[in-house]
Amino acid sequence: MARKYPTTEDNLCTNAAEHGTHICSLIASGRADEARNRSRKARFACFNCGARADEEKSLCNPTPLAGEA
């Protein structure tokens, strides 16, 4: 079963203007390769959906991974 990622309507996106570039939106729109490229050396996780990314700007509600603060 495919994982359902939150959208701006059902989460607390801290940068809704850039939501289209967030990992969850990339995956939802079939751009999984681009999402993978943004999470090769993940240092942050999304507090909403658990996606991981190299940079905070690629997530709706970022939090540093353990040891990255």
N, CA and C of each residue as an Amber inpcrd file, in Angstrom:
protein
   207
   0.8460000  -1.1830000   0.0000000   0.0000000   0.0000000   0.0000000
   0.8920000   1.2470000   0.0000000   0.5610000   2.2060000  -0.8290000
   1.3460000   3.4290000  -0.9300000   1.1850000   4.2650000   0.3360000
   2.2750000   4.9020000   0.7240000   2.2500000   5.7560000   1.8930000
   1.5810000   7.0810000   1.5420000   0.6800000   7.5390000   2.3830000
   0.0320000   8.8290000   2.1460000   0.8120000   9.9030000   2.8950000
   1.3290000  10.8440000   2.1510000   2.0470000  11.9560000   2.7580000
   1.0750000  13.0970000   3.0170000   1.2660000  13.8320000   4.1190000
   0.3910000  14.9600000   4.4130000   0.5180000  16.0420000   3.3430000
  -0.4980000  16.8450000   3.2190000  -0.4710000  17.9920000   2.3180000
  -0.5800000  19.2490000   3.1620000  -0.4840000  20.4140000   2.5260000
  -0.5830000  21.6590000   3.2870000  -1.9280000  21.7840000   3.9830000
  -2.9570000  21.1050000   3.4760000  -4.2700000  21.1890000   4.0980000
  -4.3520000  20.4200000   5.4170000  -3.4970000  19.3930000   5.5970000
  -3.6410000  18.5900000   6.8120000  -2.3660000  18.5160000   7.6540000
  -1.4780000  19.4860000   7.5000000  -0.3080000  19.5200000   8.3700000
   0.0840000  20.9520000   8.6850000   1.1290000  21.0900000   9.4260000
   1.6270000  22.4080000   9.7980000   2.8890000  22.7130000   8.9970000
   2.7340000  23.0480000   7.7470000   3.8700000  23.3740000   6.8940000
   4.3820000  24.7500000   7.3000000   5.6430000  24.8340000   7.6690000
   6.2140000  26.0940000   8.1310000   6.5940000  27.0180000   6.9900000
   6.5580000  26.5120000   5.7540000   6.8660000  27.3390000   4.5930000
   5.9640000  26.9180000   3.4320000   4.6900000  27.2140000   3.5520000
   3.7030000  26.7750000   2.5660000   3.9920000  27.3080000   1.1620000
   4.6280000  28.4660000   1.0490000   4.9390000  29.0320000  -0.2650000
   5.8970000  28.1390000  -1.0490000   6.7140000  27.3620000  -0.3530000
   7.6940000  26.4810000  -0.9910000   7.3040000  25.0090000  -0.8840000
   6.0440000  24.7320000  -0.5610000   5.6160000  23.3510000  -0.3110000
   5.8810000  22.4300000  -1.5080000   5.8270000  22.9510000  -2.6860000
   6.0610000  22.1410000  -3.8790000   7.4600000  21.5690000  -3.9770000
   8.4000000  22.1290000  -3.2180000   9.7810000  21.6300000  -3.2290000
  10.0880000  20.7300000  -2.0330000   9.1060000  20.4900000  -1.1850000
   9.3120000  19.6310000  -0.0170000   9.2660000  18.1610000  -0.4260000
   9.9590000  17.3210000   0.3180000  10.0620000  15.8960000   0.0210000
   8.6820000  15.2570000  -0.1690000   7.7380000  15.5660000   0.7030000
   6.4080000  14.9630000   0.6050000   5.7240000  15.3170000  -0.7140000
   5.8630000  16.5690000  -1.1490000   5.2550000  16.9800000  -2.4170000
   5.9550000  16.3510000  -3.6080000   7.2750000  16.2550000  -3.5380000
   8.0150000  15.6320000  -4.6290000   7.5800000  14.1840000  -4.8230000
   7.4650000  13.4510000  -3.7300000   7.0500000  12.0450000  -3.8110000
   5.6030000  11.9430000  -4.3030000   4.7280000  12.7860000  -3.7740000
   3.3190000  12.7440000  -4.1720000   3.1330000  13.0580000  -5.6540000
   4.0440000  13.8460000  -6.2170000   3.9150000  14.2100000  -7.6300000
   4.7560000  13.3140000  -8.5400000   5.2560000  12.2020000  -7.9900000
   5.9920000  11.2430000  -8.8030000   7.4450000  11.6030000  -9.0680000
   7.9960000  12.5090000  -8.2770000   9.3780000  12.9430000  -8.4620000
  10.2870000  12.3340000  -7.3880000  10.1860000  11.0170000  -7.2340000
  10.9260000  10.3080000  -6.1860000  12.4350000  10.4330000  -6.3590000
  12.9300000  10.4580000  -7.6020000  14.3750000  10.5970000  -7.8200000
  14.8860000  11.9220000  -7.2570000  14.1390000  12.9840000  -7.4800000
  14.5290000  14.2900000  -6.9450000  14.4890000  14.2740000  -5.4230000
  13.4730000  13.6110000  -4.8510000  13.3750000  13.5000000  -3.3970000
  14.5820000  12.7440000  -2.8430000  14.9710000  11.6520000  -3.5010000
  16.1520000  10.8910000  -3.0590000  17.4110000  11.7410000  -3.1090000
  17.5440000  12.5540000  -4.1540000  18.7140000  13.4200000  -4.2800000
  18.7940000  14.4360000  -3.1560000  17.6680000  14.7920000  -2.5830000
  17.6430000  15.7610000  -1.4830000  17.7750000  15.1070000  -0.1080000
  17.9620000  13.7940000  -0.0910000  18.0460000  13.1150000   1.2090000
  19.2000000  12.1130000   1.2720000  20.2280000  12.3280000   0.4980000
  21.3780000  11.4180000   0.4740000  22.1830000  11.4530000   1.7820000
  22.3090000  12.6180000   2.3750000  23.0410000  12.7820000   3.6420000
  22.1130000  13.4840000   4.6380000  21.0140000  12.8190000   4.9220000
  19.9590000  13.4220000   5.7420000  20.4540000  13.8620000   7.1090000
  20.1170000  15.1080000   7.4380000  20.4240000  15.6680000   8.7490000
  19.1650000  16.1360000   9.4680000  18.0270000  16.1290000   8.7480000
  16.7650000  16.6030000   9.3060000  15.6450000  15.6180000   8.9850000
  14.6300000  15.6010000   9.8510000  13.4330000  14.7870000   9.6250000
  12.2200000  15.6960000   9.7340000  11.1640000  15.3550000   9.0030000
   9.9270000  16.1200000   9.0810000   9.1200000  15.6180000  10.2830000
   8.7350000  16.5250000  11.1330000   7.9590000  16.1810000  12.3150000
   6.5590000  15.7130000  11.9260000   6.0870000  16.0790000  10.7290000
   4.7500000  15.6810000  10.2730000   4.7390000  14.2660000   9.7110000
   5.6060000  13.9990000   8.7280000   5.5110000  12.7320000   7.9980000
   6.7140000  11.8110000   8.1690000   7.7850000  12.3040000   8.7760000
   8.9520000  11.4650000   9.0000000   9.9380000  11.4340000   7.8460000
   9.6570000  12.1450000   6.7510000  10.6060000  12.2070000   5.6390000
  11.9220000  12.7810000   6.1450000  13.0180000  12.3680000   5.5110000
  14.3400000  12.8610000   5.8970000  14.9590000  13.6320000   4.7430000
  15.7500000  14.6610000   5.0780000  16.3420000  15.5040000   4.0460000
  17.6850000  16.0550000   4.5060000  18.4780000  16.4440000   3.5200000
  19.7800000  17.0490000   3.7960000  19.6310000  18.4450000   4.4010000
  18.6160000  19.1870000   3.9320000  18.4210000  20.5720000   4.3560000
  17.0170000  20.7720000   4.9210000  16.9170000  21.6790000   5.8790000
  15.6280000  21.9870000   6.5000000  14.5960000  22.4470000   5.4740000
  15.0440000  23.2000000   4.4680000  14.1250000  23.7900000   3.5020000
  13.3820000  22.7620000   2.6490000  13.7970000  21.5090000   2.7060000
  13.1490000  20.4520000   1.9280000  12.0350000  19.7480000   2.7030000
  11.6930000  20.2460000   3.8880000  10.6900000  19.6110000   4.7430000
   9.6570000  20.6250000   5.2210000   8.4580000  20.1480000   5.5060000
   7.3820000  21.0130000   6.0010000   7.6120000  21.4800000   7.4340000
   8.0270000  20.5730000   8.2740000   8.1520000  20.8500000   9.7040000
   9.4340000  20.1780000  10.2030000  10.6020000  20.7380000   9.8370000
  11.8770000  20.0650000  10.0960000  12.3100000  20.0560000  11.5560000
  12.9900000  18.9860000  11.9060000  13.6320000  18.8640000  13.2100000
  14.9640000  18.1520000  12.9780000  16.0350000  18.5590000  13.6660000
  17.3260000  17.8960000  13.4600000  17.2780000  16.4360000  13.9020000
  17.9650000  15.5910000  13.1700000  18.1100000  14.1980000  13.5900000
  19.0270000  14.1530000  14.8020000  18.9300000  13.1260000  15.6050000
  19.7640000  12.9810000  16.8000000  21.2300000  13.1400000  16.4260000
  21.9510000  13.9280000  17.1870000  23.3670000  14.1360000  16.9480000
  23.6710000  15.2120000  15.9240000  22.6420000  15.8230000  15.3410000
  22.8440000  16.8480000  14.3150000  22.5340000  18.2520000  14.8180000
  22.0720000  18.3750000  16.0460000  21.6800000  19.6910000  16.5680000
  22.8620000  20.5770000  16.8150000
